């Protein structure tokens, strides 16, 4: 799975080195492309809080060779109102479960754990740090990408995975006109709670707030991720 070659027609330049960028890189490498990932920071770290990864996402990561067997168990999700009364129990999709070979519709895990496994699959020399995207120029045989450290690279496919304020996206499509949605989110995780049944996740809500918790696995130990959404 080496990407030391840089063959015209198969050169993929990915700006940004977060989970989306690395996932795209693994997919291109698996298809036989030459990949280089450019990150503006001085190092690429496996950081991040708790996330819920859906069954299709887990199936994709598994296809790259990521071991998802230790990512916890399936979760039965209950929607309840602010008083705790049950509104509905979210059913599983039997067809998806059968096709993917994964029970349930998501698993909870720390983003840093999943991302760390993905980074371990990227060979040395693929990720280039201290390269912040500046602009690209389209050419007859691809494009040239210029970085703010004075370096440049030629490629055939350009992937903009450099964040919500992506410079690649801004040049290609214009100002995204980002705006505040008017909500505030608190997200955290904790150790296992003995009184909570296994495989049990709940989403409480009223017209202004959402409070949720789901089981997760971190370093092989069970716990819970939880979050609160409220008006800001």
Order of alpha helices (4+ residues) and beta strands (2+ residues): beta-alpha-beta-beta-alpha-beta-beta-alpha-beta-alpha-beta-beta-beta-beta-beta-alpha-beta-beta-beta-beta
